[in-house]
Amino acid sequence: MPPTPEPDERPSPPVAARQTQFLEVISRDEAERRFHHHLTLKPLGSESLPLLAALRQVLAEDVISVVDVPSFDRSNVDGFALIAADTIGADEESPRRLTLNGEVLSPGVRPGTTVTSGKVTTIATGGMLPRGADAVLMVEHSDVSDDGQTLYVHRNIAAGENVTFAGTDIAKGETVLRAGQFLTSRELGVLAAIGCETVQVYRRPRVAILSTGDEIIAPGQPLPVGSVYDSNAAIIGAAVEELGGEPIQLGVVPDNEPQLEAAVREAMQHDMVLLSGGTSKGAGDLSYRIVSRLGQPGIVAHGVALKPGKPICMAVCDGTPVVILPGFPTSAIFTFHEFVAPVIRAFAGRPIEQRNTVRATLPMRVNSQRGRTEYVLVSLMEGVSPLFGSDTGESGVATGSEKGTDPEIVAYPIGKGSGSVTTFSQADGFITIDQKTEMLDAGSEVEVTLIDAEIKPADLYVVTSHCVGFDYLLSLVQRRGFTVKVMTVGSTGALAAAKRAECDIAGIHLMDPESGQYNSPFIADNDAVELVSGYGRMQCIVFREGDARFAGKSIGDAITSALIEAECRMVNRNPGSGTRILTDRLIHDHSETASGAPAGYGVQVKSHNAVCAAVKDGRADWGIAIETVASSYGLATIPVQEERFDFVIPNARRDRPAVRAFVELLGDETVSEQLESMGFAVRSAPVGRG
């Protein structure tokens, strides 16, 4: 028998139970209308805070100055306070002679001598202008006699020159800030300038956050098999704070109905309650049942025609909004921003957020499902407009390689699913696919709603097949002060992106079946890109130590053994990746002894790490991954093929500073030694089939 991972000691799951369906799936707008109908969307009241504690708060009332700023006529320069008319006719050749008063006015000193015609008073920057003076002569436009009694004036000045008169900046009785103003460091400076010690601001709404589920583990604790760390509480709590709320983290509550109900009722003392998980009405989902009996009117929407986010549950219980967000991170974050964020902003007195949009081009086909409005998160890259009239490959990627001249924004879909933690952090915005649309073709122009107020362009755009060696190199680029954006789409998609100049660097490992050579044959007829040599790496069959179906066998015997045994499950790579192409070739070459695809062929992951993790945990028995990653997971290997992982750089982007920095790193001896220590063959010649 093949070895299997040690069993988890957690309690056995309950027997299967019939799952109820959503009571009513409604449109996004109808769900929002019902939710808002039972809420009073206005600030919750105000409080007085010390000035420095009011940063990032919202003013609850107008602020009227009770003083002039400045409160006196003030010198803007070091020089001499005088009567401007006394300088008429003065120049370098014919200076005017004036008599110095003995007084010197520093900041904070009250003048004691009146300036009269023919007299001047020495004054410093910020000093109070003496009575009688109407201007200040800069010190560099004058000379003082050796006895210190006479001032020689070398230029004439106008009345008011180099003086800020009282109330010029802020006049007493002037409204300096108005209710609803968001307070930054600049506004606090204004308030301090008019003498405010405290400020009246809208009270921050207190938002209780509960995570639910036996599988949810607080960060920092050991992670049992089948469990996940609670990422939702962290990101939702931070989002609440960004919106002006005060997150109250109440921790993780297991799927125990009395315990969960007690926790939720305690949370009801706050202004809003957010639960994460327990919305899908499965056997273990308790949250919606508890919320349904908290108060009137209760649940107002449970099930919205959205993707992601269909299972969201919204309630208003005796005036308190209670929202059960879906458990999957992307669904939770999306529905939070769609339905919860506007309510928090209203409670905090912040204005309605106006989302900015940009036009962009899809580089690949995007499929959708009729009947639900779908939001697709995208990462934006600045490209060069291709001629999208060309064909698309099987994966729906535009393969045309001709380059246009007009810069454009390209929107790469981030298709990691609603369970992904990283999707939202990598996205710049999202596109909305109407519920009647089944597909957007490659080359379609779409409107992207930005997540942030504006696009933050990266210094280096990378589209690549996955490799931990490339990850290491990009980390070094980032440490040099450049920002890096990475899209992992597989070698085929990466090469297409480079040919369309949609990225700065594409990492590829594609073997030409005719020549057996890697990468270079695919750009031989394209003078718009350059192939930069990377490193060699070994692709292997990976399996758990001691598995007799693979241990000690040749490549052919191992693949044949895996294909014959129905219970031998593989884990596959995503279409378009170089590893997937290699995997398909191996299966094809040894498929005479087996019928159909091997078990697990349809399970497709996007990285070598994901392949090795599946084999390590026993979800699969074998797969194809590079030796470096397999070794880090403690897996056994059968070497299959040494390949080249090289870099394609569009000539139009070759001189970008971050690209130059990357190429320099490839030639750095210390970097090469580190890559060698990781198991990559940096100094080896380009290899073919071998």
C-alpha positions as CSV (number, residue, x, y, z in Angstrom):
1,M,0.0,0.0,0.0
2,P,1.3,3.5,-0.7
3,P,2.2,5.6,2.3
4,T,-0.4,8.1,3.5
5,P,0.0,11.2,5.8
6,E,-0.6,10.7,9.4
7,P,-4.2,11.1,10.3
8,D,-5.4,14.3,11.9
9,E,-6.5,13.8,15.6
10,R,-9.3,16.3,15.4
11,P,-12.9,15.0,16.0
12,S,-14.6,13.2,13.1
13,P,-16.9,15.3,11.0
14,P,-20.7,14.9,11.6
15,V,-22.6,12.6,9.3
16,A,-23.9,14.2,6.1
17,A,-27.0,16.4,6.6
18,R,-29.4,17.8,4.0
19,Q,-28.5,21.4,3.2
20,T,-31.3,23.9,2.8
21,Q,-31.2,26.3,-0.1
22,F,-31.3,30.1,0.0
23,L,-34.6,31.5,0.9
24,E,-34.5,34.2,-1.8
25,V,-31.7,35.2,-4.1
26,I,-32.2,38.9,-5.0
27,S,-30.4,41.5,-7.1
28,R,-27.6,43.5,-5.6
29,D,-29.6,46.8,-5.8
30,E,-32.7,45.2,-4.1
31,A,-30.5,43.8,-1.3
32,E,-29.0,47.2,-0.7
33,R,-32.4,48.9,-0.8
34,R,-33.8,46.6,1.8
35,F,-30.8,47.0,4.1
36,H,-30.7,50.7,3.9
37,H,-34.5,51.0,4.3
38,H,-34.2,49.9,7.9
39,L,-31.2,52.0,8.8
40,T,-30.7,55.7,9.6
41,L,-27.6,56.5,7.5
42,K,-26.2,59.4,9.3
43,P,-23.5,60.0,11.9
44,L,-24.0,58.4,15.3
45,G,-23.2,61.5,17.3
46,S,-20.2,63.6,18.2
47,E,-17.5,63.7,20.9
48,S,-14.8,66.2,22.0
49,L,-11.3,64.9,21.5
50,P,-7.9,66.4,22.2
51,L,-6.5,68.0,19.1
52,L,-3.8,65.4,18.4
53,A,-6.3,62.6,19.0
54,A,-8.5,63.9,16.2
55,L,-6.3,62.8,13.3
56,R,-8.3,61.0,10.6
57,Q,-11.6,61.9,12.3
58,V,-14.4,64.0,10.8
59,L,-15.4,67.4,12.1
60,A,-18.9,67.4,13.6
61,E,-19.3,71.2,13.5
62,D,-18.0,74.3,11.8
63,V,-14.9,75.8,13.4
64,I,-14.8,79.7,13.6
65,S,-11.6,81.4,14.5
66,V,-11.7,83.6,17.7
67,V,-8.3,85.2,16.8
68,D,-6.6,86.8,13.9
69,V,-3.7,84.8,12.3
70,P,-1.3,86.3,12.6
71,S,-2.5,88.3,15.6
72,F,0.0,91.1,14.9
73,D,1.7,92.7,11.9
74,R,4.7,90.4,11.3
75,S,8.0,90.7,9.5
76,N,8.6,88.0,6.9
77,V,12.4,88.6,6.7
78,D,15.4,89.7,8.7
79,G,15.9,93.4,8.1
80,F,14.8,96.8,9.2
81,A,11.3,98.1,9.9
82,L,10.8,101.6,8.4
83,I,8.4,103.9,6.5
84,A,8.4,102.9,2.8
85,A,8.3,106.6,1.7
86,D,11.7,107.1,3.3
87,T,13.2,104.8,0.6
88,I,12.0,106.6,-2.5
89,G,14.9,107.2,-4.9
90,A,17.3,104.9,-3.1
91,D,19.6,102.8,-5.3
92,E,23.2,101.4,-5.2
93,E,24.7,104.6,-6.5
94,S,22.6,106.9,-4.3
95,P,21.7,105.2,-1.1
96,R,19.3,106.9,1.3
97,R,20.6,107.5,4.9
98,L,18.3,106.6,7.8
99,T,19.0,106.6,11.5
100,L,18.8,103.3,13.5
101,N,16.8,103.2,16.7
102,G,18.5,101.3,19.4
103,E,15.8,98.6,19.6
104,V,16.1,95.1,18.2
105,L,12.9,93.2,17.7
106,S,13.1,89.4,17.9
107,P,10.0,87.1,17.7
108,G,8.0,87.4,20.9
109,V,9.3,90.9,21.8
110,R,6.8,93.7,22.0
111,P,8.0,96.9,20.3
112,G,8.7,99.9,22.6
113,T,9.7,102.5,20.1
114,T,7.6,104.1,17.4
115,V,9.2,104.4,14.0
116,T,9.1,108.0,12.7
117,S,10.2,109.5,9.4
118,G,14.0,109.0,8.9
119,K,14.2,106.3,11.6
120,V,14.4,102.5,11.4
121,T,14.3,99.6,13.8
122,T,16.2,96.3,13.4
123,I,13.8,93.4,13.2
124,A,14.1,89.6,12.8
125,T,11.9,87.2,10.8
126,G,8.7,86.7,12.8
127,G,9.2,89.9,14.7
128,M,6.3,92.2,15.5
129,L,6.2,95.3,13.3
130,P,6.5,98.5,15.4
131,R,4.0,101.3,15.4
132,G,4.7,103.8,12.5
133,A,6.5,101.3,10.3
134,D,4.7,100.0,7.1
135,A,7.4,97.9,5.5
136,V,10.6,95.9,6.1
137,L,13.8,96.3,4.1
138,M,15.7,93.1,3.7
139,V,19.1,93.2,5.3
140,E,21.0,92.4,2.1
141,H,19.7,95.6,0.5
142,S,21.4,97.8,3.0
143,D,24.7,98.6,4.9
144,V,25.2,99.8,8.4
145,S,27.8,102.4,9.3
146,D,30.8,101.4,11.4
147,D,29.4,103.2,14.5
148,G,26.1,101.4,14.1
149,Q,24.1,104.6,14.0
150,T,23.3,105.0,10.3
151,L,21.6,102.6,7.8
152,Y,22.4,103.0,4.1
153,V,19.4,101.9,2.0
154,H,20.3,100.6,-1.5
155,R,16.8,100.2,-3.0
156,N,13.3,101.6,-2.6
157,I,10.5,99.4,-1.4
158,A,6.7,99.7,-1.3
159,A,4.4,99.9,1.7
160,G,3.5,96.4,2.9
161,E,6.6,94.8,1.4
162,N,7.9,91.8,3.5
163,V,5.1,92.2,6.0
164,T,2.2,89.9,6.8
165,F,-0.5,92.1,8.4
166,A,-2.7,90.9,11.3
167,G,-5.6,88.7,10.0
168,T,-4.1,88.2,6.6
169,D,-4.0,84.4,6.9
170,I,-7.1,84.0,9.1
171,A,-9.4,86.7,10.2
172,K,-11.2,86.7,13.6
173,G,-14.8,85.4,13.0
174,E,-13.8,83.5,9.8
175,T,-15.0,79.9,9.3
176,V,-11.8,78.0,8.8
177,L,-13.1,74.4,8.6
178,R,-16.6,73.1,8.1
179,A,-18.5,70.1,9.5
180,G,-17.8,67.0,7.5
181,Q,-14.1,67.9,6.9
182,F,-11.7,64.9,7.2
183,L,-8.9,65.9,9.5
184,T,-5.4,65.3,8.2
185,S,-2.1,66.8,9.6
186,R,-2.8,70.0,7.5
187,E,-6.2,70.6,9.2
188,L,-4.7,69.9,12.6
189,G,-2.2,72.6,11.9
190,V,-4.9,75.1,11.1
191,L,-6.8,74.3,14.3
192,A,-3.6,74.6,16.4
193,A,-2.9,78.0,14.7
194,I,-6.2,79.4,16.0
195,G,-5.7,78.0,19.5
196,C,-7.9,74.9,19.5
197,E,-7.0,72.5,22.3
198,T,-9.9,70.2,21.6
199,V,-12.1,69.6,18.6
200,Q,-15.7,68.2,18.2
201,V,-15.7,65.2,15.8
202,Y,-18.2,62.6,14.8
203,R,-18.0,59.5,17.0
204,R,-16.4,56.5,15.4
205,P,-18.8,53.6,15.0
206,R,-17.8,50.6,17.1
207,V,-17.9,47.5,14.9
208,A,-17.8,44.1,16.5
209,I,-16.1,41.4,14.4
210,L,-16.6,37.7,15.0
211,S,-15.1,34.8,13.1
212,T,-17.1,31.5,13.2
213,G,-16.3,27.9,12.4
214,D,-14.5,24.9,13.9
215,E,-11.9,25.1,11.1
216,I,-10.9,28.7,11.9
217,I,-7.6,29.1,13.8
218,A,-6.2,32.3,15.2
219,P,-2.9,33.3,13.7
220,G,0.1,32.2,15.8
221,Q,-1.5,28.9,16.8
222,P,-0.6,25.4,15.4
223,L,-2.5,24.7,12.2
224,P,-4.2,21.3,12.1
225,V,-4.9,19.6,8.8
226,G,-8.1,20.9,7.2
227,S,-8.0,24.2,9.2
228,V,-7.2,27.7,8.0
229,Y,-5.9,30.8,9.7
230,D,-8.3,33.6,10.4
231,S,-7.4,36.1,7.7
232,N,-10.8,37.7,7.4
233,A,-10.8,39.3,10.9
234,A,-7.5,41.0,10.2
235,I,-8.4,42.5,6.8
236,I,-12.0,43.3,7.8
237,G,-10.8,45.0,11.0
238,A,-8.2,47.0,9.1
239,A,-10.9,48.0,6.5
240,V,-13.2,49.1,9.3
241,E,-10.5,51.4,10.6
242,E,-9.7,52.8,7.2
243,L,-13.4,53.7,6.8
244,G,-13.5,55.6,10.1
245,G,-14.8,52.9,12.4
246,E,-13.4,51.3,15.5
247,P,-13.0,47.6,15.1
248,I,-13.7,45.5,18.2
249,Q,-12.1,42.1,17.6
250,L,-14.1,39.4,19.5
251,G,-12.0,36.4,18.2
252,V,-13.0,33.0,16.8
253,V,-16.2,31.2,18.0
254,P,-16.6,27.5,17.2
255,D,-19.7,26.0,15.7
256,N,-21.5,25.6,19.0
257,E,-24.9,27.2,18.8
258,P,-25.3,28.3,22.5
259,Q,-21.7,29.6,22.6
260,L,-22.1,31.4,19.3
261,E,-25.4,33.0,20.3
262,A,-24.0,34.2,23.6
263,A,-21.1,35.8,21.7
264,V,-23.4,37.5,19.1
265,R,-25.7,38.8,21.7
266,E,-22.8,40.3,23.6
267,A,-21.6,41.9,20.3
268,M,-25.0,43.6,19.9
269,Q,-24.0,46.3,22.4
270,H,-21.9,47.8,19.6
271,D,-23.0,49.9,16.7
272,M,-22.6,47.1,14.1
273,V,-21.9,43.4,14.2
274,L,-20.0,41.6,11.5
275,L,-19.7,37.8,11.4
276,S,-17.5,35.9,9.0
277,G,-18.8,32.5,7.9
278,G,-22.0,30.6,8.5
279,T,-24.0,32.1,5.6
280,S,-24.4,29.2,3.2
281,K,-27.1,27.3,5.1
282,G,-25.1,24.1,5.3
283,A,-25.4,21.6,8.2
284,G,-22.8,23.5,10.2
285,D,-23.8,27.0,9.4
286,L,-25.4,28.4,12.6
287,S,-24.9,32.2,12.2
288,Y,-28.0,32.9,10.1
289,R,-30.3,31.0,12.4
290,I,-29.0,32.9,15.4
291,V,-29.3,36.3,13.7
292,S,-32.8,35.5,12.6
293,R,-34.0,35.6,16.3
294,L,-32.0,38.7,17.5
295,G,-34.6,41.4,16.9
296,Q,-36.9,43.1,14.4
297,P,-37.1,43.2,11.5
298,G,-34.3,40.6,11.4
299,I,-32.9,39.2,8.2
300,V,-33.7,41.5,5.2
301,A,-31.5,39.8,2.6
302,H,-30.0,36.4,2.4
303,G,-28.6,35.4,-1.0
304,V,-27.7,38.0,-3.6
305,A,-27.2,37.4,-7.3
306,L,-23.5,38.2,-7.2
307,K,-20.3,36.4,-7.9
308,P,-18.4,36.4,-5.6
309,G,-20.6,36.9,-2.6
310,K,-23.9,35.1,-3.3
311,P,-24.4,33.8,0.3
312,I,-24.1,37.2,2.2
313,C,-26.8,37.7,4.9
314,M,-27.9,41.2,6.0
315,A,-30.1,41.9,8.9
316,V,-31.2,44.9,11.1
317,C,-32.0,43.8,14.6
318,D,-33.7,46.5,16.7
319,G,-31.8,49.2,14.8
320,T,-28.4,47.5,14.8
321,P,-27.0,46.3,11.5
322,V,-25.8,42.7,11.6
323,V,-24.0,41.3,8.5
324,I,-22.8,37.7,8.0
325,L,-20.1,37.9,5.4
326,P,-19.2,34.8,3.4
327,G,-16.3,32.8,4.9
328,F,-14.2,32.7,1.7
329,P,-11.8,35.7,1.9
330,T,-12.4,37.2,-1.6
331,S,-16.2,36.9,-1.2
332,A,-16.0,38.4,2.3
333,I,-13.9,41.4,1.3
334,F,-16.0,42.1,-1.8
335,T,-19.3,42.0,-0.1
336,F,-17.9,44.0,2.8
337,H,-16.9,46.9,0.4
338,E,-20.1,46.5,-1.5
339,F,-22.7,46.5,1.3
340,V,-21.0,47.3,4.7
341,A,-18.5,50.0,3.8
342,P,-21.1,52.6,2.8
343,V,-22.9,52.1,6.1
344,I,-19.7,52.5,8.2
345,R,-18.9,55.7,6.2
346,A,-22.3,57.1,6.8
347,F,-22.1,56.3,10.6
348,A,-18.7,57.9,10.7
349,G,-19.8,61.0,8.9
350,R,-17.6,60.4,5.9
351,P,-18.9,61.3,2.4
352,I,-20.1,58.7,-0.1
353,E,-17.1,57.2,-1.9
354,Q,-16.9,58.1,-5.6
355,R,-15.2,55.3,-7.3
356,N,-13.0,56.1,-10.2
357,T,-12.9,54.0,-13.4
358,V,-10.5,53.5,-16.3
359,R,-10.9,51.9,-19.7
360,A,-8.8,48.8,-20.3
361,T,-8.3,45.9,-22.6
362,L,-8.7,42.3,-21.7
363,P,-5.8,40.2,-22.9
364,M,-7.7,36.9,-22.6
365,R,-11.2,35.5,-22.8
366,V,-13.2,35.7,-19.6
367,N,-16.2,33.3,-19.2
368,S,-19.1,34.1,-16.9
369,Q,-22.3,32.5,-15.7
370,R,-25.7,33.8,-16.7
371,G,-28.1,34.8,-14.0
372,R,-25.6,36.5,-11.7
373,T,-23.7,39.8,-11.9
374,E,-20.1,38.8,-11.7
375,Y,-17.2,40.9,-10.4
376,V,-13.8,39.9,-11.8
377,L,-10.8,41.3,-10.0
378,V,-8.0,42.5,-12.3
379,S,-4.5,43.6,-12.1
380,L,-3.7,46.5,-14.4
381,M,-0.6,46.8,-16.5
382,E,0.5,49.5,-18.9
383,G,1.0,47.9,-22.3
384,V,1.4,48.7,-25.9
385,S,-1.7,48.3,-28.0
386,P,-1.6,45.1,-30.0
387,L,-3.7,44.2,-33.1
388,F,-6.3,42.0,-31.4
389,G,-7.6,40.9,-34.8
390,S,-5.4,37.8,-34.5
391,D,-6.6,34.4,-33.3
392,T,-6.7,33.3,-29.7
393,G,-5.3,30.1,-28.4
394,E,-7.1,27.3,-26.6
395,S,-6.8,29.2,-23.3
396,G,-8.4,32.3,-24.8
397,V,-5.2,34.3,-24.8
398,A,-4.7,36.7,-27.6
399,T,-1.6,35.4,-29.5
400,G,-1.1,38.2,-32.0
401,S,2.5,39.5,-31.8
402,E,2.3,42.6,-33.8
403,K,3.0,45.8,-31.8
404,G,1.1,49.0,-32.1
405,T,2.2,52.4,-31.0
406,D,-0.4,53.7,-28.6
407,P,0.1,53.0,-24.8
408,E,-2.9,51.3,-23.2
409,I,-4.0,49.7,-20.0
410,V,-4.3,46.0,-20.0
411,A,-6.5,44.3,-17.4
412,Y,-5.4,40.8,-16.4
413,P,-8.1,38.8,-14.6
414,I,-6.9,37.4,-11.3
415,G,-8.7,34.0,-11.3
416,K,-7.9,32.5,-7.9
417,G,-11.4,32.0,-6.8
418,S,-13.4,33.3,-3.8
419,G,-11.3,31.3,-1.4
420,S,-8.1,33.1,-2.2
421,V,-6.5,35.3,0.4
422,T,-4.1,37.1,-2.0
423,T,-6.5,38.0,-4.8
424,F,-7.8,41.3,-3.3
425,S,-4.3,42.4,-2.3
426,Q,-3.0,41.9,-5.9
427,A,-5.9,43.6,-7.6
428,D,-6.1,47.2,-8.8
429,G,-9.8,47.1,-9.6
430,F,-12.6,44.9,-10.9
431,I,-14.8,44.6,-14.0
432,T,-18.5,44.0,-13.8
433,I,-20.0,41.3,-16.1
434,D,-23.7,41.7,-16.6
435,Q,-25.9,38.8,-15.6
436,K,-26.9,38.3,-19.2
437,T,-23.4,38.0,-20.5
438,E,-21.7,34.6,-20.8
439,M,-18.3,35.6,-22.2
440,L,-16.0,38.6,-22.9
441,D,-13.6,37.9,-25.8
442,A,-9.9,38.6,-25.7
443,G,-9.3,42.1,-26.8
444,S,-12.6,43.4,-25.4
445,E,-12.6,46.9,-24.0
446,V,-13.9,47.0,-20.4
447,E,-14.5,49.5,-17.7
448,V,-12.4,48.9,-14.6
449,T,-13.6,50.2,-11.3
450,L,-10.5,51.1,-9.2
451,I,-10.2,49.9,-5.7
452,D,-8.0,52.8,-4.7
453,A,-8.6,56.4,-5.7
454,E,-6.0,56.1,-8.5
455,I,-3.8,53.7,-10.3
456,K,-0.4,53.2,-8.6
457,P,1.9,52.2,-11.5
458,A,4.6,49.7,-10.7
459,D,8.2,50.1,-11.7
460,L,8.4,46.5,-13.0
461,Y,5.6,44.5,-14.6
462,V,6.1,40.8,-14.8
463,V,4.0,38.1,-16.4
464,T,5.5,34.7,-15.8
465,S,5.4,31.0,-15.3
466,H,6.0,30.2,-11.6
467,C,9.5,29.7,-10.3
468,V,11.0,30.2,-6.9
469,G,14.2,31.3,-8.4
470,F,12.5,34.1,-10.2
471,D,10.7,34.9,-6.9
472,Y,14.1,35.4,-5.3
473,L,15.4,37.6,-8.1
474,L,12.3,39.8,-8.0
475,S,12.7,40.2,-4.2
476,L,16.2,41.6,-4.8
477,V,14.7,44.1,-7.3
478,Q,12.2,45.2,-4.7
479,R,14.9,45.7,-2.2
480,R,16.6,48.1,-4.5
481,G,13.6,50.4,-4.1
482,F,11.5,49.3,-7.1
483,T,7.9,48.3,-6.9
484,V,7.1,45.0,-8.7
485,K,3.8,43.6,-9.9
486,V,3.6,39.9,-10.9
487,M,1.0,38.0,-12.8
488,T,1.5,34.2,-12.9
489,V,-0.3,32.9,-16.0
490,G,2.0,30.2,-17.4
491,S,4.7,30.3,-20.0
492,T,2.4,30.5,-23.0
493,G,0.5,33.4,-21.7
494,A,3.7,35.1,-20.5
495,L,5.3,34.8,-23.9
496,A,2.2,36.3,-25.6
497,A,2.2,39.2,-23.1
498,A,5.9,39.9,-23.9
499,K,5.3,39.9,-27.6
500,R,2.5,42.3,-27.1
501,A,4.7,44.5,-24.9
502,E,2.2,44.2,-22.0
503,C,4.9,43.5,-19.5
504,D,8.6,44.3,-18.8
505,I,9.7,40.8,-18.3
506,A,8.2,37.4,-19.0
507,G,9.6,34.2,-17.4
508,I,9.2,31.2,-19.6
509,H,10.3,27.5,-20.0
510,L,8.9,26.3,-23.3
511,M,10.4,23.4,-25.2
512,D,10.1,23.2,-28.9
513,P,9.1,19.6,-29.7
514,E,10.9,19.6,-33.1
515,S,14.3,20.9,-32.0
516,G,14.2,19.9,-28.4
517,Q,15.5,23.4,-27.6
518,Y,14.0,25.6,-24.9
519,N,12.6,29.1,-25.4
520,S,14.8,30.5,-28.2
521,P,12.8,28.9,-31.1
522,F,9.7,30.7,-29.9
523,I,11.1,34.1,-30.5
524,A,13.4,33.4,-33.4
525,D,11.2,35.3,-35.9
526,N,10.4,38.2,-33.6
527,D,12.8,41.2,-33.4
528,A,10.6,43.1,-31.0
529,V,11.8,41.0,-28.0
530,E,15.0,39.8,-26.5
531,L,15.7,36.5,-24.8
532,V,17.9,36.9,-21.7
533,S,19.5,33.8,-20.4
534,G,18.3,32.7,-17.0
535,Y,19.2,29.3,-15.4
536,G,18.6,25.6,-15.7
537,R,16.4,23.6,-13.4
538,M,15.3,20.0,-13.1
539,Q,11.7,18.9,-13.7
540,C,10.9,15.7,-11.7
541,I,8.1,13.3,-11.0
542,V,7.5,14.0,-7.3
543,F,6.0,11.4,-4.9
544,R,6.1,10.5,-1.2
545,E,9.0,8.6,0.1
546,G,8.5,4.8,0.0
547,D,5.8,4.7,-2.6
548,A,6.6,1.5,-4.5
549,R,4.7,2.6,-7.6
550,F,7.5,5.1,-8.2
551,A,10.5,4.4,-6.0
552,G,13.5,3.1,-8.0
553,K,11.7,3.1,-11.3
554,S,12.5,4.7,-14.6
555,I,10.5,7.6,-16.0
556,G,8.6,5.4,-18.3
557,D,7.8,2.7,-15.8
558,A,6.8,5.2,-13.2
559,I,4.3,7.0,-15.6
560,T,3.0,3.6,-16.8
561,S,2.4,2.4,-13.3
562,A,0.6,5.6,-12.4
563,L,-1.6,5.4,-15.5
564,I,-2.6,1.8,-15.0
565,E,-3.6,2.0,-11.3
566,A,-7.0,3.7,-11.1
567,E,-6.4,4.8,-7.4
568,C,-3.1,6.5,-8.2
569,R,-4.1,10.2,-8.3
570,M,-2.0,13.0,-9.9
571,V,-2.2,16.7,-9.4
572,N,-1.8,18.7,-12.7
573,R,-0.6,22.1,-13.6
574,N,-2.6,24.9,-15.3
575,P,-3.0,24.9,-19.1
576,G,-0.3,27.0,-20.8
577,S,2.4,26.4,-18.3
578,G,5.6,24.8,-19.4
579,T,5.2,22.1,-16.8
580,R,1.7,21.3,-18.1
581,I,3.1,20.9,-21.6
582,L,5.8,18.6,-20.3
583,T,3.2,16.6,-18.2
584,D,1.0,16.1,-21.2
585,R,3.9,14.9,-23.3
586,L,4.9,12.3,-20.7
587,I,1.3,11.1,-20.4
588,H,1.0,10.9,-24.2
589,D,4.2,9.0,-24.7
590,H,3.2,6.3,-22.2
591,S,-0.6,6.2,-22.8
592,E,-0.6,3.0,-24.9
593,T,-1.0,0.9,-21.8
594,A,-3.9,2.9,-20.2
595,S,-7.2,4.3,-21.4
596,G,-8.2,7.9,-20.7
597,A,-6.6,10.5,-18.5
598,P,-5.1,9.6,-15.2
599,A,-7.0,10.1,-12.0
600,G,-6.7,13.7,-10.8
601,Y,-5.8,15.0,-14.3
602,G,-8.5,17.7,-14.0
603,V,-7.1,19.0,-10.7
604,Q,-5.0,22.0,-12.0
605,V,-2.9,24.2,-9.8
606,K,-0.7,27.2,-10.6
607,S,2.6,26.6,-9.0
608,H,5.2,23.9,-8.2
609,N,4.6,24.5,-4.5
610,A,0.9,23.7,-4.9
611,V,1.8,20.4,-6.7
612,C,4.2,19.4,-3.9
613,A,1.8,20.4,-1.1
614,A,-0.9,18.2,-2.6
615,V,1.4,15.2,-2.8
616,K,2.8,15.9,0.7
617,D,-0.6,16.1,2.3
618,G,-1.9,13.0,0.5
619,R,-4.5,14.7,-1.7
620,A,-2.5,13.4,-4.7
621,D,0.1,10.7,-5.2
622,W,2.3,12.2,-7.9
623,G,2.8,15.3,-10.1
624,I,5.5,17.1,-12.0
625,A,7.5,19.9,-10.2
626,I,11.0,21.2,-10.1
627,E,13.5,19.5,-7.8
628,T,14.2,22.6,-5.7
629,V,10.6,22.8,-4.5
630,A,10.2,19.0,-4.1
631,S,13.2,18.9,-1.9
632,S,11.8,21.7,0.4
633,Y,8.7,19.5,0.9
634,G,10.7,16.4,1.7
635,L,9.4,14.5,-1.4
636,A,11.1,11.8,-3.4
637,T,11.9,12.5,-7.1
638,I,12.6,10.9,-10.4
639,P,14.5,13.4,-12.6
640,V,12.7,13.9,-15.9
641,Q,14.1,16.8,-17.9
642,E,16.5,19.6,-17.3
643,E,15.1,22.7,-18.8
644,R,15.9,26.4,-19.2
645,F,14.0,29.1,-17.4
646,D,14.8,32.3,-19.4
647,F,13.4,35.8,-19.6
648,V,11.8,37.5,-22.5
649,I,12.1,41.3,-22.5
650,P,10.3,43.6,-25.0
651,N,12.8,45.9,-26.7
652,A,10.5,48.8,-26.1
653,R,10.9,48.3,-22.3
654,R,14.6,47.3,-22.2
655,D,15.8,50.7,-20.9
656,R,13.4,51.0,-17.9
657,P,15.4,51.4,-14.7
658,A,13.9,48.4,-13.0
659,V,14.6,46.2,-16.1
660,R,18.2,47.3,-16.2
661,A,18.5,46.5,-12.4
662,F,17.1,43.0,-13.0
663,V,19.5,42.3,-15.8
664,E,22.4,43.5,-13.7
665,L,21.3,41.1,-10.9
666,L,21.5,38.2,-13.4
667,G,25.2,38.9,-13.9
668,D,26.0,39.4,-10.2
669,E,28.3,36.6,-8.9
670,T,26.8,36.6,-5.4
671,V,23.3,36.3,-6.9
672,S,24.4,33.4,-9.1
673,E,25.9,31.6,-6.1
674,Q,22.7,31.9,-4.2
675,L,20.7,30.5,-7.1
676,E,23.1,27.6,-7.3
677,S,22.7,26.9,-3.6
678,M,18.9,26.8,-4.3
679,G,19.4,24.0,-6.8
680,F,19.4,26.0,-10.1
681,A,22.1,25.6,-12.8
682,V,23.1,29.2,-13.4
683,R,26.4,28.4,-15.2
684,S,25.2,25.6,-17.3
685,A,24.7,26.0,-21.1
686,P,21.2,26.1,-22.5
687,V,19.9,22.6,-22.6
688,G,17.4,20.8,-24.9
689,R,15.7,17.5,-24.6
690,G,18.9,15.8,-23.6
